[in-house]
Amino acid sequence: MVLAERQTPNHVLHLLLTIVTGGAWIIVWIILTLSVGPYRCPNCGAKTLGYVPKRYREALKKRHALT
């Protein structure tokens, strides 16, 4: 079950671009890595926690099923 997800940079692509550009692309790579957004619900897109303790998971599933 996926509780939350977020977009992350494709690190393999950025590594290759860094090698091809002689290291110049590493600045872009660092900026993109640091600016990763919050975790979001895959169903509705609302901001959510990346980690949810076990005791709260069932309540979140029930609450989300109602929306």
Rosetta constraint file for C-alpha pairs under 8 A:
AtomPair CA 2 CA 42 HARMONIC 7.81 0.50
AtomPair CA 3 CA 41 HARMONIC 6.62 0.50
AtomPair CA 3 CA 42 HARMONIC 7.66 0.50
AtomPair CA 3 CA 50 HARMONIC 7.61 0.50
AtomPair CA 3 CA 52 HARMONIC 7.94 0.50
AtomPair CA 4 CA 39 HARMONIC 5.65 0.50
AtomPair CA 4 CA 40 HARMONIC 5.32 0.50
AtomPair CA 4 CA 41 HARMONIC 4.92 0.50
AtomPair CA 4 CA 42 HARMONIC 6.26 0.50
AtomPair CA 4 CA 48 HARMONIC 6.66 0.50
AtomPair CA 4 CA 49 HARMONIC 6.99 0.50
AtomPair CA 4 CA 50 HARMONIC 5.85 0.50
AtomPair CA 5 CA 39 HARMONIC 5.27 0.50
AtomPair CA 5 CA 40 HARMONIC 5.55 0.50
AtomPair CA 5 CA 41 HARMONIC 6.61 0.50
AtomPair CA 5 CA 42 HARMONIC 6.51 0.50
AtomPair CA 5 CA 50 HARMONIC 7.34 0.50
AtomPair CA 6 CA 36 HARMONIC 7.78 0.50
AtomPair CA 6 CA 37 HARMONIC 6.81 0.50
AtomPair CA 6 CA 38 HARMONIC 6.51 0.50
AtomPair CA 6 CA 39 HARMONIC 4.91 0.50
AtomPair CA 6 CA 40 HARMONIC 6.10 0.50
AtomPair CA 7 CA 36 HARMONIC 6.94 0.50
AtomPair CA 7 CA 37 HARMONIC 7.29 0.50
AtomPair CA 8 CA 33 HARMONIC 7.22 0.50
AtomPair CA 8 CA 36 HARMONIC 6.23 0.50
AtomPair CA 9 CA 14 HARMONIC 7.86 0.50
AtomPair CA 9 CA 29 HARMONIC 7.96 0.50
AtomPair CA 9 CA 32 HARMONIC 6.69 0.50
AtomPair CA 9 CA 33 HARMONIC 6.38 0.50
AtomPair CA 9 CA 36 HARMONIC 7.98 0.50
AtomPair CA 10 CA 14 HARMONIC 6.42 0.50
AtomPair CA 11 CA 15 HARMONIC 5.99 0.50
AtomPair CA 12 CA 16 HARMONIC 6.30 0.50
AtomPair CA 13 CA 17 HARMONIC 6.22 0.50
AtomPair CA 14 CA 18 HARMONIC 6.01 0.50
AtomPair CA 14 CA 25 HARMONIC 7.41 0.50
AtomPair CA 14 CA 26 HARMONIC 7.62 0.50
AtomPair CA 14 CA 29 HARMONIC 6.15 0.50
AtomPair CA 15 CA 19 HARMONIC 6.28 0.50
AtomPair CA 15 CA 26 HARMONIC 7.97 0.50
AtomPair CA 16 CA 20 HARMONIC 6.14 0.50
AtomPair CA 17 CA 21 HARMONIC 6.00 0.50
AtomPair CA 17 CA 25 HARMONIC 6.17 0.50
AtomPair CA 18 CA 22 HARMONIC 6.06 0.50
AtomPair CA 18 CA 23 HARMONIC 4.71 0.50
AtomPair CA 18 CA 24 HARMONIC 6.26 0.50
AtomPair CA 18 CA 25 HARMONIC 4.66 0.50
AtomPair CA 18 CA 26 HARMONIC 5.54 0.50
AtomPair CA 19 CA 23 HARMONIC 5.93 0.50
AtomPair CA 21 CA 25 HARMONIC 6.22 0.50
AtomPair CA 25 CA 29 HARMONIC 6.36 0.50
AtomPair CA 26 CA 30 HARMONIC 6.08 0.50
AtomPair CA 27 CA 31 HARMONIC 6.32 0.50
AtomPair CA 28 CA 32 HARMONIC 6.15 0.50
AtomPair CA 29 CA 33 HARMONIC 6.08 0.50
AtomPair CA 30 CA 34 HARMONIC 6.14 0.50
AtomPair CA 31 CA 35 HARMONIC 6.14 0.50
AtomPair CA 32 CA 36 HARMONIC 6.58 0.50
AtomPair CA 38 CA 47 HARMONIC 6.51 0.50
AtomPair CA 38 CA 48 HARMONIC 7.52 0.50
AtomPair CA 39 CA 47 HARMONIC 5.90 0.50
AtomPair CA 39 CA 48 HARMONIC 5.55 0.50
AtomPair CA 39 CA 49 HARMONIC 6.10 0.50
AtomPair CA 39 CA 50 HARMONIC 5.54 0.50
AtomPair CA 40 CA 45 HARMONIC 5.28 0.50
AtomPair CA 40 CA 46 HARMONIC 5.36 0.50
AtomPair CA 40 CA 47 HARMONIC 4.45 0.50
AtomPair CA 40 CA 48 HARMONIC 5.24 0.50
AtomPair CA 40 CA 49 HARMONIC 7.70 0.50
AtomPair CA 41 CA 45 HARMONIC 4.79 0.50
AtomPair CA 41 CA 46 HARMONIC 5.36 0.50
AtomPair CA 41 CA 47 HARMONIC 6.39 0.50
AtomPair CA 41 CA 48 HARMONIC 6.20 0.50
AtomPair CA 52 CA 56 HARMONIC 6.48 0.50
AtomPair CA 52 CA 57 HARMONIC 6.32 0.50
AtomPair CA 53 CA 57 HARMONIC 6.57 0.50
AtomPair CA 54 CA 58 HARMONIC 7.62 0.50
AtomPair CA 55 CA 59 HARMONIC 7.88 0.50
AtomPair CA 56 CA 60 HARMONIC 6.24 0.50
AtomPair CA 57 CA 61 HARMONIC 6.19 0.50
AtomPair CA 58 CA 62 HARMONIC 6.28 0.50
AtomPair CA 59 CA 63 HARMONIC 6.07 0.50
AtomPair CA 60 CA 64 HARMONIC 5.91 0.50
AtomPair CA 61 CA 65 HARMONIC 6.05 0.50
AtomPair CA 62 CA 66 HARMONIC 6.55 0.50
AtomPair CA 63 CA 67 HARMONIC 6.98 0.50
